[in-house]
Amino acid sequence: MTPQFILAALFIALTSGFLGALLGLGGGVVMVPLLVFLLDVPIHIAAGASIVAVVATSSVSASVYVRDEITNMRLGMFLEMATTLGAVTGASIMVGVSESLLETVFALSLLYAAVIMWYQLRSTGRSWIPKENDWLANKLNLGSSYYDSARDENIDYGVSRSLPTFLVSYIAGIVSGLLGIGGGGIKVPAMNVVSSVPMKAAVATSNFMIGVTAAASALVYIRNGFCDGFITAPVVLGTLAGSFIGAKVAIKLRGVVLKKVFIVILLVLGIRMLASGVAGL
């Protein structure tokens, strides 16, 4: 392990942590492809390092969002029941899955999320569509509000179609466990598009959730020897610094800007990973 490799891994983690906290992705959605393509790290090892770093991302960025009361704690805990179960399922399946298949599944999940979010943004021109609580959200009091400093106003919102989002969260957990990405690339679009949660609140809630999801599947990665200490250490350090900066910046941005950046990142990484995965099948 050369100093150049460690510095490169640190820089990749810093960038990934920044984007992960900014967009509620957890960082793994950016980190795994970069470690695989730029440093030739096997995808199982990259996912192992990423899933540990995702816990760090969530711990740092979630504290910023919770302090500013943007995180929807009730919604996060409700969806986390499904996501954690999915994460354990995915991590258990991961051991017997080929790298090419993992890359293909990863890419398709990113591209799907990007297309859904682009379609909504194009059709409405907004980061979210205000709706009332559905019957379950009303019973569980999942609707919330927060002060948006970028718009200088208080945002009140309900949570619609909560059961479909609960199901999607389980799928996000499986993808998280398989790929070490935290599941934010699926959970944020689900909350934003399916349940009509404002983009900024969806990002904050996703950051709160991914730490629990990642911790559940990280144990499986560690048990199977997919966490290399020489790779994981710089990755965690870089992620901690990047996630703190990303959360600070996200609070100052408008939801539409966050959504556009989110879509571009998902498209670029999804296309690149799909090309690699399909080539190896």
Buried (B, 14 or more C-beta within 10 A) or exposed (E): EEEEBBEBBBBBBBBBBBBBBBBBBBBBBBBBBBBBBEBEBEBBBBBBBBBBBBBBBBEBBBBBBBEBEBBBEBBBBBBBBBBBBBBBBBBBEBEEBEBBEBBBBBBBBBBBBBBBBBEBBEEEEBBBBEBEBBEBBBEBEBBBBBEBEBEEEEBEBBBBBBEEBBEBBBBBBBBBBBBBBBBBBBBBBBBBBBBBBBBBBBBBBBBBBBBBBBBBBBEBBBEBEBBBEEBBBBBBBBBBBBBBBBBBEBBEBBBBBBBBBBBEBBBBBBBBBBEBBEEEE
